[in-house]
Amino acid sequence: MKNKKRLLTGPYLFWAIAFIIIPIIMIFYYGLTDADNNFTLMNLAEITTPENLKALGLSLLLSFISTVICLVLAYPLAMILSGKSVNQSSFIVLIFILPMWMNFLLRTLAWQTLLEKNGVINAVLSFLHLPQLEIINTPYAIILGMVYNFLPFMVLPIYNVLVKIDKDVINAARDLGANNIQVFTKIILPLSVPGVISGITMVFVPALTTFVISDILGGSKILLIGNVIEQEFTHSYNWHAGSGLSLVLMIFIVISMALITKYDKDGEGTAF
């Protein structure tokens, strides 16, 4: 049986080595060497240039705002879902995550069609004689795209934790005289922290590193750090600088993994 189990892990090991470990090794190699294959830290220092610092700062700001909006929207929705019956919640969750089955790029392009000056939304507003929206190619459009694409990654971890809270604990608190606010602040919120932390990291990290959303909804006019890295690889063909900047962003990934490990030791917020 042990030998059979080892054989079953073969495809996963091949996938992990070929598409995870080897690419990471390549990023480290190019990020810490120059064109002559000599060790250098200059690629990491590229982040300190004014343009890259501006892109990183804007990425952090937009990612933070998008994460906060996702949290504000996701927590009440997750609480509503956790209070439904199994069949009802399963159906609602299915409807909610259904757009995720569509290609990420197509979903973002759909928002471009909706938001552009002659798009569907402005056509409807014009028909109703209302002011038109002019948010395409602005940070607001990028935030909207981030919230739309990453909101499910906030809802599902929180819902997964809330649905596991023992209802007897909540009922016992009510029997002891706790009101709704006390039940939420003393029981529900503390027990949902693992899901909240997982949701925050699962939204903030991809929002920080994205470049497709800012390319499409920002009209390539707003450069985020993801766009800078993408340009280093695809336009400048400077793999060393691109890898160096990628290593800097990996710091945020390591921090997020550390937060999940600290606050979600049992994996409650990620097992869904």
Phi, psi and omega in degrees: 000319181297320180294323179294319179296322178295322178295324180292334179280351182304307180302320179295317179299319178298314180298315182296317181291316186286323190245359178236300187292309182298314176300322179295319178298319179296319179298315179297319182296309181292326182290336184249015178227163176256189183297337179264013179065026175264146180296135179203154175251008182294330178295322177291327181289349178300336181293342184273356177291150183305319182295316182288324176296320178296317179295319179294317179298317179294322178297316179297319181295309181295323178294319178297313180298316180297320180294318178297316179297317178299319180295316180297322180280324189282322186297310177299321180296318179296323178293320178297316180296320181292338179273352179278166174289166184302313182295317180295313182295321180297319180293317181294317177299320178299315179297322184291320183268358181304318178299336180294340179285345177274152181304136181304318181295319180294322179297320180290320177296327178297320178292327176297318178295323181288323190265344184297162188304323178255026183279185184296314184297313180293330177295318178294316180297321178295320179297325180271004179060042178249158179299142182278154176275138177229061182251352178297143182066029177230164176301332180296321179293322179295317178298317178301315179296320178296314181298315181298315185283328187254356180303318179301330180288346174267322184292311189298315178297319180293316178299318181299325179281317183297321184290342180268354179291128181294121180296334179296327178295317179294317180296323178296320178296319178294320179297331180274004174102006180286135176274181184298319180295317180293320178299319181291312186285330185264337185238298188296309183298311179300321181287341181266001181304317178303318179292322179296314180297317178297317179296318180299313181291323181288342176263314187295316184295308178294328177294323180292325187262357184292151173224341180292314182297315180290329177294315187277309184274342177263357178064026182060014179267340182247113183267120170260170183297330176296322177294321179298314180296317180299320179291325178297324182279317191262336182253310180276344183055034178258084183294332182292312179293318179298319179291322178298316178294325177296323178296324177297317179293333179296339176301318179293326178293317178297319178297318180295320178295323178294321179295317179297318180297323183284315187261347181228062185297329182267001179070027182293326184276350182246350181270082177220000000 
